[in-house]
Structures are given as structure tokens and as C-alpha cells.
Amino acid sequence: MSADLVPETRVLAVASHVVYGHVGNKMATLVMQSLGCDVANLNTVHFSNHTGYRQFKGTRATADEIRNLYEGMCMNNLTDIDVMLSGYAPSAAAVEAVGFIGQDLKRKAADRPGSFFWVLDPVMGDQGRLYVNDDVVPAYKNVIQHADLILPNQFEAEVLSGIQITSLATLAQAITTIHATYKVPHVIITSVQLSKLLPSPENPSPDSATTQNKLTIIGSTTLSSGSPRLFRIDVPAIDCFFSGTGDMFAAITVARLREAVFNDKDSELRNTKSWVSPDDVKPTDLPLAKATEKVLASMHNVLERTIEARDKELAATASTGTVTVDEESEEAKKREHLRRTKAAEIRLVRNVRYLREPTVEFKAREWEGGY
């Protein structure tokens, strides 16, 4: 095996698909294949482009269509899957269908602990609002108890835990509640901006310079008692909205977590249910923490190059000449939005080397809920 490829891994990726750009399975497949994974795709939607453009064409898969595709795999004995990665599902029934697939794959591997691992990204919303129907939330709450690792953003963690994250204390409480309620062994909250949290006794100045331009990623693997083992990694925030970063995070995590488990000094970890390390392993030594360090290194490098390419494209496509009244029209605003959205598409293909050869700058720290 090449030194820059992860252990051989067969992945079933269940997520959205777009014709143009890199989100959903279009992002996840390239990421995981670039790292050496053999990826089977089950697409939950077929869109022309991601919805950030505000207009798109395409179709959503029904729950029956999702089940039928999986049944076809079963008919031909094509379910020798090591890891399942599930992302966006377009309806509550689709979430349930994806949940059925995950549970069925777990049943097939029940006599071989550690041989199947389910990474679930509970795609429900962001920035304080749902962008799925309300009935998708209880569907996810019923399903995630069967997953091994979930990857909610801050808003999704609030929805799942029922706790509004306004401070570091409530952030730790939300993770503890998710572990306790759903018995999920591993959790990563993929983005928290500490500067936007309210002041609290343990963090009286959350908007200080130490947090102003940073994103914090919080992860945890449970102890045998069910209590969390918390770690945090702080990374510089990049001042641009990208579509597909959650899909990139999840896909790199699949590959790097399996790599970290296979490289762990405990050779039996790969044969342990849900890859949960013994209680004496410190949070910063967890495979989940080591994997997340590499994930964030790759992402930061790719997004930095994306910003550079975006700026060049915007400069090259900027309108020239005399400003006219028409430039204030709705049509002009729409054209400008499309121009900027297209320019911000993640530049993955030309930067694959940063997936394979990450330079880890941002290290995990043990965290107990304080600053």
C-alpha cells in the first residue's frame, strides 16, 4: 500500500449528488477515493447544482427508490462494506430508509466486532434554522442511536440535545446529553465560533482576541461509563461561505479515522465494537482526535487555495465600464450572486495532494468544558 493511502476501505456513501460542483457525494467520493477508499455511491438527490445558487433543477429520491437500490446490492452480495457514510436525505421517510440500511449492515457484521462502522452526518440545518421539514428531526433522533459517530454542526447539536449552546458549559452539556440520550460512542461538533457565545463564568470574554477569528471543533469518545472524553481543536476561520465543507469534513474523517484505528498501538481496537478505546486512553490520544487533526489540516489547505482561486476568478469576471441604473436591478443582483457563488466552489481536484499529505498545524487539546 502506498504510504499516502489509508488502509483498504470499502465505503457505502449515501448522500446527495450534483452535476456541477463539489457537495454531497460529488465531494465525498473524490475525497475518499483520493485517499484509497473503494466507494459505492447511493445518491439521495440528483440536482444540477447545490442549492446555494438559489435555483436548481433535478429530482429527489424517494424512500422506496433508496431501499430498492440497496436491495439490488443485497441480491448480488455487494454489501461487504467496512464503513457507511450517510449525509443529506430529502425527507423523513428517506432518513428512515437510510437508517434501515445502516442497521442492516450492522446486523450483517454483528459477529465481527469492529468490522463495520457507521458515520452519520445529521443534515438538518445551520445558522439557527432548519432547512428540512420538521418531521425529519424525529426521524434522525430515532436513527442516530444506531450510528457509531455523528457529525452535527452547532445548530444540529442543539436540535438533538435540546440544549441551546450559549456558553462553553452548555456546549459540554450538549455533548454529554447526546452521548447519554442516543448512546452514540463518538461525536464531533464540526464548527463552533466561540466569539459568538454569550459570556459565562468560565469564559467571561468570549469575544476576546483569542477567539475572534477562530473556529473550534469539539470531539468526544465515551468512557465505559458513558461520560465524554472531550478534546478541542482551534483553527483559523476563513472569511468566506463555502458549500460542501461538511461533506468534505465527513469524508476525510471516514478515511483518517480508519487509518488511526489501524495504526493504534492497541492492535485489538480494530476488532472492538465501535472502535471505542479503553478508558485509560487520554482524549488527545484517541483515534478520533488524531484523525480530526489531519482532517482539519487538509481542509484548511484546500480552502486557502480555494480563496486564492476565488479571488482571481472574481477579479477576472468583474464588470467593467460605467455603472448603470441596471446594475441595481434585481436581475443584476441575481447575476452577481451567481458569479460569487460559482467562484466560491471548492477547488478540490487541483488540490488533492493536500488530502494525501496534510501538514498538521492544529493540535488537539484535552478539554473539560472550560476555556
Buried (B, 14 or more C-beta within 10 A) or exposed (E): EEEEBBBEBBBBBBBBBBEBBBBBBBBBBBBBBBBBBEBBBBBBBBBEBBBBBEEBEEEBBBBEBBBEBBEEBEEEEEBEBBBBBBBBBBBBBBBBBBBBBBBEBBEBBEEEBBBBBBBBBBBBBBEEEBEBEEEBBEBBBBBBEBBBBBBBBBBBBBBBBEBEBBBBBBBBBBBBBBBBBBBBBBBBBBBBBBBEBEEBEEBEEBBEEBBEEBBBBBBBBBBEEEEBBBBBBBBEBBEEEBBBBBBBBBBBBBBBBBBBBBBBEEEEBBEBEBBBBEEEBEBBBBBBBBBBBBBBBBBBBBBBBBBEBBEEBBEEEEEEEEEEEEEEEEEBEEEEBBBBBBBBBBBBEEBBEBBBEBEBEBEBEEBEBEB
